[in-house]
């Protein structure tokens, strides 16, 4: 039960940390949102500027070429492989097979 609670706490912490948005500073080193000015400055204009600078355009031709859907997303399949109870090869053969597998991954 103790490990389950620690897992839930760690998972929640990672989830919350991943949701935090960082505001990128300007290229000239100026710190964002620290202004020496009056309160009549339009912060909405700053927000719109930063929002527009991060948007990218949708390339329908590229999406169609790659087989994406109308949102530009592609389907992927993930498989989790686990070893079964029957391991017929000895440790040397298993190590050779693992090395060949990793070499093939590096080749790709």
Rosetta blueprint (number, residue, H / E / L):
1 X L
2 X H
3 X H
4 X H
5 X H
6 X H
7 X H
8 X H
9 X H
10 X H
11 X H
12 X H
13 X H
14 X H
15 X H
16 X H
17 X H
18 X H
19 X H
20 X L
21 X L
22 X L
23 X L
24 X L
25 X L
26 X L
27 X L
28 X L
29 X L
30 X L
31 X L
32 X L
33 X L
34 X L
35 X L
36 X L
37 X L
38 X L
39 X L
40 X L
41 X L
42 X L
43 X H
44 X H
45 X H
46 X H
47 X H
48 X H
49 X H
50 X H
51 X H
52 X H
53 X H
54 X L
55 X L
56 X L
57 X L
58 X L
59 X L
60 X H
61 X H
62 X H
63 X H
64 X H
65 X H
66 X L
67 X L
68 X L
69 X L
70 X L
71 X L
72 X L
73 X L
74 X L
75 X L
76 X L
77 X L
78 X L
79 X L
80 X L
81 X L
82 X L
83 X L
84 X L
85 X L
86 X L
87 X L
88 X L
89 X L
90 X L
91 X H
92 X H
93 X H
94 X H
95 X H
96 X H
97 X H
98 X H
99 X H
100 X H
101 X H
102 X H
103 X H
104 X H
105 X H
106 X H
107 X H
108 X L
